[in-house]
Amino acid sequence: MAARKRPLALETKPFVLARTEAGLAAIDQRGVNLALWERPLPRRFLGWLEDITASHSIERRATLRRRDLDVSVLLADLPSTRGREALADDIHAVVRLFTRLRGVVAVEASLAVVVGDKCRKFHADWKPLRLVCTYAGPGTEWVANAAVRRDALMSETHDMDAANRATVPDPRDVRHANPGDVVVLKGERYRGNAGNGAVHRSPPIEASGKRRLVLTLDMAARAAE
């Protein structure tokens, strides 16, 4: 009697696009290396964020603790307005969301207006887990696993454009987050994820003169293990 064939296992989708913040919990699933909460912001708030990004230079870092969470140090360069209060409330909510994902008590936070192309090369972070939210300007660009040539990912070259073409041969495969979207990226140091870090980059903006306002949250390696 012939042995019965086992059904083919379905490959886990390496990314999740969520309509609510609860969907970000999918980042804990094996094989998933990116979860994106599609989160449109109110138009008036977006307008204020764009104005602030165009007129201010911001580069602030802070260690934020879930208990007695105070994000004011990140906003020290901004005028005291309703827009600043709204931004403080939003960052507060995003930080609490990120700490709940893994039950950590503190994160390293950065809020900056980006004007250059420092991180324009496609790469995977050598970190456990990172959250990125672009409040104004072009959002983070990312690529699904199937479109990435990982053998080219670590190539050492001064020609960033050539490196990017080798890593992502078809530019149509590049996806991007929108302002307000919350992106959680699993890196190479997340337990069991070596060789599967989410491939992404900061969009090149220097030639166009565009500016971006970006919040980045990182957690320590031991918090994601």
Stockholm file with secondary structure:
# STOCKHOLM 1.0

chainA/1-225         MAARKRPLALETKPFVLARTEAGLAAIDQRGVNLALWERPLPRRFLGWLEDITASHSIERRATLRRRDLDVSVLLADLPSTRGREALADDIHAVVRLFTRLRGVVAVEASLAVVVGDKCRKFHADWKPLRLVCTYAGPGTEWVANAAVRRDALMSETHDMDAANRATVPDPRDVRHANPGDVVVLKGERYRGNAGNGAVHRSPPIEASGKRRLVLTLDMAARAAE
#=GR chainA/1-225 SS CCCCCCCCCCCCCSEEEESSGGGGGGGGSTTCCEEEECCCCCHHHHHHHHHHHHHCCCEEEEEEESTTCCCGGGGTTSCSSHHHHHHHHHHHHHHHHHHHHHTCSEEEEEEEEECSCTTCSCEECSSSEEEEEEEESSCCEEECGGGCCGGGTTCCCSCHHHHHHHHSSCGGGEEECCTTCEEEEECTTSTTCTTCCCEEECCCCGGGTCCEEEEEEECCGGGCC
#=GC SS_cons         CCCCCCCCCCCCCSEEEESSGGGGGGGGSTTCCEEEECCCCCHHHHHHHHHHHHHCCCEEEEEEESTTCCCGGGGTTSCSSHHHHHHHHHHHHHHHHHHHHHTCSEEEEEEEEECSCTTCSCEECSSSEEEEEEEESSCCEEECGGGCCGGGTTCCCSCHHHHHHHHSSCGGGEEECCTTCEEEEECTTSTTCTTCCCEEECCCCGGGTCCEEEEEEECCGGGCC
//
